[in-house]
Amino acid sequence: MSLYNEISLNKRPEIQQIELLSPERTMEIVLDALRDLVDYELAVVMRLETPDRLVVRKAVGPLNTPRLDGYSISLSQRRDIARLLEQREPKLFGEHEEHLDTYYDVLDLPDGHSCLVAPLYIESTPIGLLTLDHRACNRFSPAIVRFISTISKLISVSMAQSDTSRSLIEKTKALTEERNRLLNESADAFRDLVGVSAVWRRVLDAVRLVAVADVPVLLTGETGTGKEQVARKIHQLSHRASGPFVAVNCSALVSSLAESELFGHEKGAFSGAVAMRRGRFELADGGTLFLDEIGDLPLELQPKLLRVLQDGKFERVGGERSVSADVRIIAATNIDLESAIAAGTFREDLWYRLHVFPIHLPPLRERDEDAALLAEYFVSQIRRRPGFESLALSPSAIERILATEWRGNVRELRNAIERAAILARGGSILAEHLAPTVNAYRAGRGQGPYNVNRIAALASTGVSEPSSTYFPPLEDALRAHILAALKKSGGKIYGANGAASLLGMKPTTLQSKMKKLGIRSGIARKFDASNFS
């Protein structure tokens, strides 16, 4: 006997007169009736307040919590939920089917719990979502899924009866088309900007705001936080989207060729210049020029960049005629430019020109649970490759990911997932598959943060660290070791008492390592090692 034959909603007198009730009262009656028929512990109705945001309108059941009041979900960040809305059919998640819980950051539900999601529609327009959850497994049968499909239509009607819902239907048709158009146009940029944390949403809000304003942007943040991806996003949302996006890593520019690389050269300008060559500024004409590691731009080139920012003109190397280029500048740095100004390695007037609209990208450790979302995104990308179709993150792997600081930020997390996918042989990624990266950075989690001053002191005195103490990453220890030598030499690199001599290496080798680690001798003279902790 089917569920429909056993129990009928029509036996309820209040539902027989449902058209006479207010929409809010109707929803309350429907959810109460539903609880008599379906063994759930949490039922939530969400309304599509904007084309991109679902907001909780009603939540009932033993698992209901005040934290669900006003809880919202961004569809551009939760594409799994957006796909469920597009499919228009209820989705029952199996006991062993891994997925990111709808309310993962509010409720802590056990693995394999019962979860049923039903889109709410009026005609072909999505207006919300109904979710049912139970902590136990296999609580919802196929008959219940069919039943919920019918109930969701009743809830949809009750929502649409309100004035706001009726107007939302018309608005949603137009706005959803616009949202889909924008998402399709900027899909590549959105793929690398996964995250739902408050600090990351502020970054995305700033990106949307500045994209339409044709002004210079300065992106700051640690290495690996996604500065180039954010720069591409700004370009793709701007009126320059049809123009070129040209990226230049200033730290990779060879000093003797840097001017030619950026501004081009005329034929015969120097030995080997057999033809006129356009520089990066001309190649970016009509689009965006992304200057990564702007703090490493040679000091002698900074006035020329300043002029381009002021009037859009420059001369090629060996040329006398001014060349114009309509270029938007987006610069990025992982160092403190104000300290570089104090050290005399960066022009203050150039900093003011670039600092029109600064955006700071937070490190991954400050982005709450975004690491898990990013990891799932990287896994979904790898699943497209032959032999990795069944790749998935285990609960233990997710716990390990969330327990990690990820000093290398998004870049390090991506590399860790790539390696783990290989170790898991295309199956389930376990915590131990992530162990090499995690152990390197979190073995001493309970011993407090890594202290660069302490390592610098040890390096200068020759005292060995006890074997039980947490060992920092080699790059951090090397940076502290060099800083200690620079401090002892007063910032001097060459000579018998220079830092290179103290470290037993060639001055040129030391300078190369300093550049790679982001250490400047000028800063070392002015500041002690505590400025680099």
Long-range contacts (C-beta under 8 A, 24 or more apart in sequence): 2-143, 3-37, 3-143, 3-144, 3-146, 3-147, 4-147, 7-36, 7-37, 9-33, 9-37, 9-151, 9-154, 18-154, 18-158, 22-161, 23-158, 23-159, 23-161, 23-162, 23-165, 24-162, 26-158, 26-161, 27-57, 27-58, 27-155, 27-158, 27-159, 28-58, 30-151, 30-154, 30-155, 30-158, 31-58, 31-60, 32-60, 34-151, 35-60, 35-61, 37-147, 38-132, 38-140, 38-144, 38-147, 38-148, 39-134, 39-139, 40-114, 40-132, 40-133, 40-134, 40-139, 41-133, 41-134, 41-135, 42-107, 42-131, 42-132, 42-133, 42-134, 43-130, 43-131, 43-132, 44-68, 44-102, 44-103, 44-129, 44-130, 44-131, 45-120, 45-128, 45-129, 45-130, 45-155, 45-159, 46-73, 46-128, 46-129, 46-130, 46-131, 47-127, 47-128, 47-159, 47-165, 47-168, 48-85, 48-126, 48-127, 48-128, 48-129, 48-168, 48-172, 49-168, 50-175, 51-75, 51-172, 51-175, 51-176, 51-178, 51-179, 52-76, 52-179, 54-81, 54-128, 54-129, 57-128, 57-159, 63-107, 63-133, 63-135, 65-106, 65-107, 67-106, 68-103, 68-106, 71-103, 71-106, 73-102, 74-196, 74-201, 76-179, 76-183, 76-190, 77-194, 77-195, 77-196, 77-373, 78-196, 81-117, 81-129, 84-117, 84-119, 84-129, 85-119, 85-126, 85-129, 86-126, 87-119, 88-119, 88-121, 88-126, 89-119, 89-149, 90-116, 90-117, 90-118, 90-119, 90-145, 90-148, 90-149, 90-152, 91-116, 91-117, 91-118, 92-116, 92-140, 92-142, 92-145, 93-117, 95-137, 95-138, 98-392, 98-393, 98-394, 100-372, 100-373, 100-376, 102-131, 102-133, 104-369, 105-196, 105-368, 105-369, 107-133, 109-133, 109-135, 110-135, 111-395, 112-137, 113-137, 114-138, 114-139, 114-140, 116-140, 116-144, 116-145, 116-148, 118-148, 118-149, 118-151, 118-152, 119-152, 120-152, 120-155, 120-156, 120-159, 121-152, 121-153, 121-156, 122-156, 122-157, 122-160, 122-169, 125-169, 125-172, 125-173, 125-176, 126-172, 126-176, 127-156, 127-159, 127-160, 127-165, 127-168, 127-169, 127-172, 128-155, 128-156, 128-159, 130-155, 182-237, 185-236, 185-241, 186-233, 186-236, 186-237, 188-232, 188-236, 189-229, 189-232, 189-233, 189-236, 189-237, 190-233, 191-377, 191-381, 192-226, 192-229, 192-232, 192-233, 193-226, 193-229, 193-230, 193-233, 194-370, 194-373, 194-374, 194-377, 195-367, 195-370, 195-373, 195-374, 196-369, 196-370, 196-373, 197-367, 197-368, 197-369, 197-370, 198-368, 199-362, 199-366, 199-367, 199-368, 200-362, 200-367, 200-370, 203-230, 203-359, 203-360, 203-361, 203-362, 206-357, 206-359, 207-233, 207-234, 207-237, 207-359, 208-237, 210-234, 210-357, 210-359, 211-237, 211-238, 212-237, 212-238, 212-239, 213-357, 214-238, 214-239, 214-240, 214-328, 215-328, 215-356, 215-357, 216-309, 216-328, 216-329, 216-330, 216-331, 216-353, 216-354, 216-356, 216-357, 217-329, 217-330, 217-331, 217-356, 217-357, 217-358, 217-359, 218-294, 218-330, 218-331, 218-332, 218-333, 218-354, 218-355, 218-356, 218-357, 218-358, 218-359, 219-330, 219-331, 219-332, 219-333, 219-358, 219-359, 219-360, 219-361, 220-332, 220-333, 220-334, 220-358, 220-359, 220-360, 220-361, 221-332, 221-334, 221-360, 221-361, 221-362, 221-363, 222-334, 222-361, 222-363, 222-409, 223-334, 223-408, 223-409, 223-411, 224-364, 224-408, 224-409, 224-410, 224-411, 224-412, 225-361, 225-362, 225-363, 225-364, 225-409, 225-410, 226-361, 226-409, 226-410, 227-292, 227-332, 227-334, 227-361, 228-290, 228-292, 228-332, 230-359, 230-361, 231-288, 231-290, 231-330, 231-332, 232-290, 234-288, 234-330, 235-287, 235-288, 235-290, 235-328, 235-330, 238-288, 238-328, 240-286, 240-287, 240-288, 240-328, 243-284, 243-285, 243-286, 243-287, 243-288, 244-283, 244-284, 244-285, 244-286, 244-287, 244-288, 245-284, 245-287, 245-288, 245-290, 246-280, 246-283, 246-284, 246-287, 246-288, 246-289, 246-290, 247-290, 247-292, 248-280, 248-289, 248-290, 248-291, 248-292, 249-292, 249-293, 250-291, 250-292, 250-293, 250-294, 250-295, 250-296, 250-297, 251-292, 251-293, 251-296, 251-515, 252-293, 253-296, 253-297, 253-298, 255-298, 258-297, 258-298, 258-301, 259-301, 259-304, 259-317, 260-317, 262-301, 262-304, 262-305, 263-304, 263-314, 263-315, 263-316, 263-317, 263-323, 264-316, 264-317, 264-323, 265-316, 265-317, 265-318, 265-319, 266-316, 266-317, 266-318, 266-319, 267-318, 268-318, 269-316, 269-317, 269-318, 269-319, 270-317, 270-318, 273-317, 273-318, 276-316, 277-316, 278-316, 279-316, 281-308, 281-314, 281-323, 281-325, 281-327, 282-323, 282-325, 284-325, 284-327, 285-325, 285-326, 285-327, 286-326, 286-327, 287-327, 287-328, 288-327, 288-328, 288-329, 288-330, 289-327, 289-328, 289-329, 289-330, 290-330, 290-331, 290-332, 291-329, 291-330, 291-331, 291-332, 292-331, 292-332, 293-332, 293-333, 293-334, 294-331, 294-332, 294-333, 294-337, 294-354, 295-333, 295-334, 295-335, 295-337, 295-340, 295-345, 295-346, 296-515, 299-345, 299-346, 299-347, 302-346, 302-347, 302-350, 303-347, 305-350, 306-347, 306-349, 306-350, 306-353, 309-350, 309-353, 309-354, 310-353, 329-354, 334-518, 335-518, 339-523, 339-526, 339-527, 339-531, 340-520, 340-523, 342-526, 343-520, 343-522, 343-523, 343-525, 343-526, 344-522, 345-520, 345-522, 345-523, 363-406, 363-407, 363-409, 364-405, 364-406, 364-409, 364-410, 364-413, 365-405, 365-406, 365-407, 369-402, 371-401, 371-402, 371-404, 371-406, 371-413, 372-398, 372-401, 372-402, 374-410, 374-413, 374-414, 375-401, 375-413, 375-417, 378-413, 378-414, 378-417, 378-418, 379-417, 379-421, 379-429, 382-417, 382-418, 382-421, 387-426, 388-421, 388-426, 389-426, 390-426, 390-427, 391-421, 391-424, 391-426, 391-427, 391-428, 391-429, 392-427, 392-428, 392-429, 393-428, 393-429, 394-428, 394-429, 394-430, 394-431, 396-430, 396-431, 397-428, 397-429, 397-430, 397-431, 397-433, 397-434, 399-431, 400-431, 400-434, 400-435, 400-438, 401-434, 403-438, 403-442, 403-445, 404-434, 404-437, 404-438, 404-441, 404-442, 405-441, 405-442, 406-441, 407-441, 407-473, 412-437, 440-473, 441-473, 443-470, 443-471, 444-469, 444-470, 444-471, 450-476, 451-533, 452-476, 452-479, 452-480, 452-483, 452-529, 452-532, 452-533, 453-480, 453-529, 453-530, 453-533, 455-480, 455-481, 456-480, 456-481, 456-483, 456-484, 456-487, 456-529, 457-484, 459-484, 459-485, 460-484, 460-485, 460-487, 460-488, 475-517, 478-513, 478-517, 479-517, 479-518, 479-519, 479-532, 480-529, 480-532, 482-510, 482-513, 482-514, 482-517, 482-519, 483-519, 483-524, 483-529, 483-532, 484-529, 486-519, 486-521, 486-524, 486-525, 487-524, 487-528, 487-529, 490-525, 491-521, 491-522, 491-524, 491-525, 491-526, 493-521
